[in-house]
Amino acid sequence: MEFESKLAGKIAGMGKDRGYGRRKVVAVAFSAVMFVALFAITSSAKGEIIVVDEVNIGCVADESDHVLVGWSDERWYGPAGAGWGDFDLDDPYEHDATYSKAHNLRTVLDASEDPVTQNWAEVTLVAWTHAKIIEIRALDGIADDSFSVYVNDNPVYSYKDKAPLDDPEAWVTHRMPVKGDGPLVVKIVAKATPWWGQQTYGQMAVNWIKLYGVPGFDVFGYNYAAEIFNGWLGYYDRSIDGGWILGTGDAWLLMKWSPDWTPMIDEPVGAWVTNHYIWYSDDYSEDTWYGWDTRVAWSDPEPPAAAYKITEFSKIMKVGEDPAAWAEYEAGGAYSANWGTYPSGVPKCVVFQDTIDVFDMTTGMCTATFDLCNCSPNGLGQPIF
């Protein structure tokens, strides 16, 4: 896909498994990485409008990332099909104005479609943040290109063709307000009587559609501008329907990462991410206290009925590859984050602080603390070695 800006994604997961005498710890720490590179969010001021999804109609590669229904089969390129409104000089996508690689488009009404029952086409865009505006780039040509737009079956826009039959064809950008997040089904309905060329060229041509939104916390819990995640553990992979952990994961996660922590690339030494988990359990014995097998089901903002509230706070950092330094910190309790190793065998990212607290739900008092590792004095934001 082509975008005006790109989101350096921020979602990933890793597992850790270590023994402490009879205690066995199984935890998950998360940095952030997008599993599908669809969306663009950059550091921005409050209220700034940004592109969160878009589709270049007629571009096979771009369309493959979206669900399109009801569009014409033909994909016109530049002067093909009698020019189709000449060339769209404001086309933001890669093109060649000499028409050797001109813009793409498809029509809402196909040449063979019934203009009464098949006069519509739709595409699904996805807003992972608060949607505000939809833009549709459409041809106002020699045909009557009047149309209406619906989002999730709600009417949001209507356009009456303004070009007389003898006027030059013109590409027009239509802007319409929209609210909501998650999947947005954008349906375009051609409203006019078919023109004389509909049986050859179709009717109501569209070049591209864009969705704009306001940065902030998205529906999963990510705020990329602030480098914070605050949401259900099971949503870390941007999948509300489940993923690595089905549903909510019965736990809450607050995650914060440093500005130089860019997951899935070679982060600089000293880049870090923290994880603060909350879950509930009726049992925290040495074999089961961590809660991953015994945690109480939790999918509502209110705390569930449970004997204990359990929290974990951990720090993960990118470190250097000095084996002697690693041996010193490993002896102090640091352990590998399982995100790869240097040629020397030193883990690239290590957990150097990990504390779990158990609170009695009746009294609210902390009844137990497990300090799994603490590699002080070098603290958060400083290279361990």
Secondary structure, 3 states (H helix, E strand, C coil): CCCCCCCCCCEEEEEEEEEECCEEEEEEEEEECCCCCCCCCCCCCCCCCEEEEEEECCCHHHHCCCEEECCCCCCEECCCCCCCCCCCCCCCCCCECCCCECCEEEEEECCCCCCCCCCEEEEEEEECCEEEEEEEEEEECCCCCCEEEEECCEEEEEECCCCCCCCCCEEEEEEEECCCCEEEEEEEEECCCCCCCHHHHCEEEEEEEEEEEECCCCCCCEECCCCEEEEEHHHCCCCCCCCCCCCCCCEEEEEEECCCCCCCCCCCCCCEEEEEEEEEECCCCCCCCCCCCCECCCCCCCCCCCCEEEEEEEEEEECCCCHHHHHHHHHCCCEECCCCECCCCCECEEEEEEEEEEEECCCCCEEEEEEEEECCCCCCCCCCC
